[in-house]
Amino acid sequence: EQYRGKPIVINIWASWCPGCYREADDLARFAATHPEAVVVGVNLQDSKSGARTFYRRYGWRFPSIADPSGRIAASLRLQGMPTTVFLDARHREVTRIIGETDLAGFTEGLERATGRR
């Protein structure tokens, strides 16, 4: 309900994922500079302490859902780590990035989700 009418950016990540480390700073910047989108993490098969340390290290402020069994990631058709899924304001998938990306990649995905591209 609270996300109604907003594009959603879902980032599937883990503290054991090298690509997740490489994109983490850019994802934090993206989330902080794009309040028009809802950014949500899905923490895949990770330890609580690993996830907590990762979150603190990169100063992430957006919510993240623990997915210890991989059920959520499987429902999102995960094909590689990390993966970012972009949903439009009606919460339909518009595009996805499989593998790490950067600030430009996150921004481009959001532009596609909002129809600004």
C-alpha positions as CSV (number, residue, x, y, z in Angstrom):
1,E,0.0,0.0,0.0
2,Q,2.7,2.5,0.9
3,Y,4.5,1.9,-2.4
4,R,1.4,2.4,-4.5
5,G,2.1,4.6,-7.6
6,K,5.9,4.5,-7.1
7,P,8.4,2.7,-9.2
8,I,10.3,0.0,-7.2
9,V,13.9,-1.0,-7.6
10,I,14.7,-4.5,-6.1
11,N,18.3,-5.3,-5.6
12,I,19.2,-8.9,-4.8
13,W,22.4,-8.9,-2.9
14,A,24.6,-10.8,-0.3
15,S,27.6,-10.1,1.7
16,W,29.4,-13.0,0.1
17,C,28.9,-11.6,-3.4
18,P,31.9,-9.8,-4.9
19,G,29.8,-7.8,-7.4
20,C,27.6,-6.7,-4.6
21,Y,30.5,-5.0,-3.0
22,R,31.5,-3.3,-6.2
23,E,28.1,-1.7,-6.8
24,A,27.2,-1.0,-3.1
25,D,28.4,2.6,-3.0
26,D,26.6,3.5,-6.2
27,L,23.4,1.8,-5.0
28,A,23.6,3.9,-1.8
29,R,24.0,7.1,-3.8
30,F,21.2,6.1,-6.2
31,A,18.8,5.4,-3.3
32,A,19.7,8.7,-1.6
33,T,19.3,10.8,-4.7
34,H,16.1,9.2,-6.1
35,P,13.4,9.6,-3.5
36,E,10.8,9.1,-6.3
37,A,11.6,5.4,-6.3
38,V,11.4,2.8,-3.6
39,V,14.6,0.8,-3.3
40,V,14.2,-2.6,-1.5
41,G,17.0,-5.1,-1.0
42,V,16.6,-8.9,-0.9
43,N,19.5,-10.4,1.1
44,L,20.1,-13.9,-0.3
45,Q,21.3,-16.8,1.8
46,D,23.4,-14.6,4.1
47,S,24.2,-14.6,7.7
48,K,22.6,-12.0,9.9
49,S,26.0,-10.7,11.0
50,G,27.3,-10.6,7.4
51,A,24.3,-8.7,6.2
52,R,24.4,-6.3,9.1
53,T,28.1,-5.5,8.6
54,F,27.6,-5.0,4.9
55,Y,24.7,-2.6,5.5
56,R,26.6,-0.5,8.0
57,R,29.8,-0.5,5.8
58,Y,27.9,1.1,2.9
59,G,25.5,3.2,4.9
60,W,22.4,1.8,3.2
61,R,19.2,3.3,4.5
62,F,16.6,1.4,2.4
63,P,14.8,-1.7,3.7
64,S,16.1,-5.2,2.9
65,I,14.3,-8.5,3.3
66,A,16.2,-11.6,4.5
67,D,15.8,-14.5,2.1
68,P,17.7,-17.3,3.8
69,S,16.1,-20.1,1.7
70,G,16.3,-18.3,-1.6
71,R,12.5,-18.5,-2.1
72,I,12.1,-14.8,-2.9
73,A,15.0,-14.7,-5.2
74,A,13.6,-17.8,-7.1
75,S,10.2,-16.1,-7.4
76,L,12.1,-13.1,-9.0
77,R,13.8,-15.6,-11.4
78,L,17.3,-14.9,-10.2
79,Q,19.9,-15.7,-12.8
80,G,23.0,-14.2,-11.3
81,M,24.3,-12.1,-8.5
82,P,23.7,-9.3,-7.9
83,T,20.5,-8.7,-9.8
84,T,18.5,-5.5,-9.9
85,V,14.8,-5.5,-11.0
86,F,13.0,-2.3,-12.0
87,L,9.2,-2.1,-11.6
88,D,7.1,0.7,-13.0
89,A,4.5,2.6,-10.9
90,R,2.0,-0.2,-11.5
91,H,4.6,-2.7,-10.2
92,R,5.2,-4.5,-13.5
93,E,8.7,-5.5,-14.4
94,V,10.2,-3.2,-17.0
95,T,13.9,-4.2,-17.1
96,R,16.5,-5.9,-15.0
97,I,20.3,-5.9,-14.7
98,I,22.0,-9.2,-14.1
99,G,25.4,-8.7,-12.5
100,E,26.9,-5.7,-11.0
101,T,26.2,-2.2,-12.3
102,D,27.0,1.4,-11.4
103,L,25.2,4.7,-10.8
104,A,24.5,5.2,-14.5
105,G,23.0,1.7,-14.8
106,F,20.7,2.2,-11.8
107,T,19.6,5.6,-13.2
108,E,19.0,4.2,-16.7
109,G,16.9,1.3,-15.2
110,L,14.8,3.8,-13.3
111,E,14.4,6.0,-16.4
112,R,13.0,3.0,-18.2
113,A,10.7,2.2,-15.3
114,T,9.3,5.7,-15.2
115,G,9.1,6.0,-19.0
116,R,11.5,8.9,-19.1
117,R,13.7,7.2,-21.6
